[in-house]
Amino acid sequence: MQSLATPDLQVPDISFLLVLGNPDDDYFMNSARGLSGNGSATGYISLTLWPTDENLARLEAAAVHELNHNLRYAPGGVVWDPASVVVGEHIVSE
């Protein structure tokens, strides 16, 4: 479906990294609820998590969320320009 909305998008090969987080880290386990992701570098997605029942249940959604970031800003997609990005783009990207 993404390719229908952005026909010039060049879908990259994607490397996925899954890392176990530190369950003794208070910020990670409480504020971040044991899950953190990044899909900002084209072709790379990483998720760091502690495998609680809650996080295992939301693993698929987290991976797709990061994939959206990865594809949205891939060549042929939205051009990210930190000097001119507006709040609306931040909202849409999330």
N, C-alpha and C positions, 0 to 999 in steps of 0.2 A: 504494500500500500504506500509506503514512503516513496517509492520510485514513481508512482502515479502523481504524487503531489510535487515532486522535484525531479522532473525527467532528466535533468543534466547532472544529477548526483552521481558521483563516481564511488560506488560502494567498495570500501577497502577490505582486504583480508584483515581479519581481526584476531589478535592474540588476547587470550583471556587469562588473567591471573587471579586465583582464589587463595587468600592468605588467612590463616587462623589468627585472630586478634589476641590480645593479652587480657585474660579474664581478671587479672589483678589490677588493671588500670581503671581507676574510678571514673574518669571522664568517658572512656570508651564504653564501659559497661552501663553507665547511668545516663549521661547526657546523650551519647550516640546510640544508646540501647544495644550496643554490641554489633553494630553494622555501619560500615562506611564504604562508599564507592567513588570511583572516578572513571569518567569516560571522556575526558577533555582532550586527550591526545589521539588524533586520528589513527585508527588501527590497533588501539590498545584499550582494554577495559580491565579494571581491577576492582575486586571486592574484598574487603577485610571484614571478617565476622567471627563471632563466637556462636557455635551451633546450638542455640537454644531452640525450643519448639517454635517460638515466635519468629526467629530469624530464618529457620528452615522453611517456614510457611511463606515468608515474603522474599525468599531468595530469587525466585523467577521474576517477580515484579521489579526487584532491585536491578537485576541484570538487564532487563528490557529498558528500564529507566536510563541506565548508563549507555546502552546501545543507542537510544534516541539522541543523547548528547553527541555521541561519536558520529552518527550519520548526519545529524543536523548541520554540523560544522565541517563535514568532509568537503573536498573539492567538488564544486558544482552545487553545493548547498548554500546555507547562509554564511556570509562572510562576517567573521567576528573581528570587529574593530574596537579595541578598548577605548580609543579616544572619542568614539561617537556612539557607543552602544547606549540604548535607552532602557528605562525601567521595564517597559513593555516586553522587550526582547528577553530580559531576565525572567519575567513571569512566564512567557510562552515556553522558554527553554526548560523550565522546571515543570 
